[in-house]
């Protein structure tokens, strides 16, 4: 059941805890959300009937249950989640409640709201001011689908390599570097693009779906990273370290 999201102020260290929290979030007062420079919120043309927000949640719950079946494919799952996200009615009154206000988070970190947590998946809303960044981090043993609703955000994603760097640090290989615009997606699975960074170039709204959601074990495996400015080889392999 969708509940009205309350605005919160977060440090970068608080993002994982928020993603694992219940939807009832306390925080500071709202102010009117600025109009995105890129225009109105995405209204995709659809070849099938639109899904209400309730129908969308129910369909995601059914999809997420599939992760416990034999032969479940993470790659197929993220494709199916994207297909559902393309069908959600963004004019649905319950969905509009998710983005009905905006509060600028402290520092250069986006506002993140937990919309749904349960049924073996989670949904989050993200609102970035220009220059807001979520630096390199992982989503351990999870899949993720990010839909850009307004604005523009750069997504840089990496795979963690098995071999160490010559100095004994981690090695990460860049697999994606894209600029998301309204209607475009970025995805991750447990073993592809699982370490990523996001930075907005203008006011931006995102909708995220993660399967499975954070739990105690995944929280213990959650990490923040830094990487070398220059690649060590092939133009895409960087030295990295946990922070």
TAUR-V743186 format. One record per residue. N is the residue number from 0. PHI is phi in whole degrees, 0 to 359 (none if undefined). PSI is psi in whole degrees, 0 to 359 (none if undefined). OMEGA is omega in radians with two decimals (NA if undefined). Layout:
# TAUR-V743186
N,PHI,PSI,OMEGA  N,PHI,PSI,OMEGA
This chain:
# TAUR-V743186
0,none,132,-3.12  1,281,132,3.01  2,242,154,-3.12  3,298,128,-3.12  4,280,134,3.06  5,263,146,-3.12  6,287,149,3.14  7,222,153,3.00  8,256,130,-3.04  9,228,146,2.85  10,271,167,3.13  11,301,325,-3.11  12,292,344,-3.07  13,269,355,-3.01  14,295,317,-3.09  15,295,319,3.13  16,296,321,3.12  17,296,316,-3.11  18,298,336,-3.14  19,267,357,-3.03  20,274,170,3.05  21,283,164,-3.08  22,293,345,-3.07  23,276,97,-3.01  24,245,133,3.09  25,262,160,3.14  26,175,210,-2.99  27,266,170,-3.07  28,287,158,-3.12  29,271,162,2.83  30,224,171,-3.05  31,297,134,-3.13  32,287,133,3.11  33,294,151,3.10  34,286,126,-3.13  35,299,138,-3.13  36,297,332,-3.05  37,277,359,3.09  38,113,197,-3.07  39,286,163,3.13  40,301,146,3.12  41,313,131,3.01  42,229,80,-3.02  43,293,145,2.98  44,284,139,-3.00  45,238,145,3.08  46,266,352,3.11  47,232,171,3.14  48,298,143,3.08  49,290,153,3.09  50,258,133,2.96  51,294,165,3.13  52,300,319,3.12  53,297,316,3.11  54,296,323,3.10  55,299,313,3.13  56,299,316,3.14  57,297,319,3.13  58,293,320,3.08  59,296,321,3.11  60,300,318,3.12  61,295,318,3.10  62,297,315,-3.08  63,296,330,3.09  64,298,335,-3.12  65,294,343,-3.11  66,293,346,-3.14  67,262,6,-3.13  68,261,156,3.12  69,295,139,3.08  70,79,11,3.13  71,298,133,-3.10  72,249,122,3.09  73,296,320,3.14  74,299,316,3.12  75,293,322,-3.12  76,299,313,-3.12  77,294,327,3.06  78,296,318,-3.14  79,291,323,3.08  80,295,317,3.08  81,301,318,3.14  82,300,318,3.11  83,293,319,-3.11  84,295,330,3.08  85,292,337,-3.07  86,266,346,-3.05  87,294,138,3.13  88,281,105,-3.09  89,286,352,3.04  90,266,0,3.09  91,301,135,-3.05  92,301,321,3.13  93,293,322,3.10  94,292,321,-3.13  95,300,331,3.12  96,298,332,-3.09  97,295,322,-3.07  98,243,39,-3.05  99,272,7,3.09  100,190,171,-3.06  101,214,139,3.03  102,229,129,3.12  103,288,123,-3.13  104,287,159,-3.14  105,293,135,3.12  106,75,205,-3.12  107,255,59,-3.12  108,226,136,-3.06  109,290,161,2.97  110,280,131,-3.14  111,235,130,3.12  112,239,137,3.05  113,273,113,-3.09  114,270,317,-3.10  115,215,135,3.08  116,216,109,-3.10  117,150,166,-3.11  118,69,27,3.05  119,70,23,3.02  120,204,168,3.09  121,220,155,3.10  122,230,138,3.13  123,226,149,2.99  124,255,143,3.10  125,229,136,3.10  126,230,120,-3.07  127,251,137,2.81  128,278,162,3.08  129,305,129,3.14  130,90,349,3.08  131,299,143,-3.04  132,221,140,2.84  133,250,110,-3.01  134,287,178,-3.02  135,307,129,3.12  136,203,165,3.13  137,247,170,3.03  138,229,84,-2.93  139,300,125,3.08  140,57,36,-3.08  141,231,158,2.89  142,254,154,3.11  143,215,144,3.05  144,230,126,-3.13  145,246,125,3.06  146,248,126,3.05  147,275,124,3.13  148,264,317,3.10  149,217,161,3.01  150,81,212,-3.08  151,203,132,-3.13  152,220,137,3.09  153,271,131,3.12  154,240,125,3.13  155,240,120,-3.03  156,235,148,-3.03  157,223,154,2.89  158,259,141,3.03  159,276,123,-3.13  160,274,155,-3.12  161,287,328,-3.06  162,278,149,3.07  163,276,165,3.03  164,286,167,3.11  165,304,333,3.13  166,268,4,3.10  167,91,5,3.10  168,273,181,3.11  169,286,158,2.96  170,239,133,3.07  171,234,142,-3.10  172,248,124,3.14  173,290,128,3.13  174,245,342,-3.12  175,212,140,2.90  176,213,102,-3.03  177,229,156,3.02  178,252,106,-3.14  179,284,135,3.04  180,240,169,-3.13  181,307,126,3.14  182,96,353,-3.13  183,259,159,-3.01  184,237,156,2.85  185,229,146,-3.11  186,226,161,3.01  187,213,154,2.98  188,233,181,-3.10  189,298,331,-3.07  190,236,11,3.10  191,220,118,3.12  192,67,25,-3.02  193,286,338,3.05  194,258,120,-3.10  195,215,166,-3.13  196,225,141,3.11  197,231,136,3.05  198,217,132,-3.07  199,268,143,3.08  200,260,349,3.08  201,203,178,3.11  202,301,129,-2.97  203,220,140,3.02  204,242,132,3.10  205,237,155,3.01  206,235,124,-3.07  207,244,140,3.01  208,234,127,3.14  209,237,135,3.09  210,226,125,-0.17  211,284,174,3.09  212,283,172,3.05  213,295,141,2.96  214,224,186,-3.06  215,300,318,-3.11  216,292,317,3.13  217,291,328,3.07  218,297,322,3.13  219,293,335,-3.12  220,265,358,-3.13  221,290,136,-3.09  222,221,150,2.92  223,254,149,-3.06  224,225,158,2.85  225,238,157,3.11  226,226,162,3.09  227,294,150,3.11  228,293,320,-3.10  229,252,144,3.09  230,292,151,3.09  231,277,331,3.12  232,198,157,3.02  233,61,6,3.14  234,76,355,-3.06  235,225,355,-3.13  236,256,121,-3.05  237,241,151,2.95  238,282,140,-3.11  239,219,162,3.13  240,207,151,3.12  241,284,148,3.11  242,235,none,NA
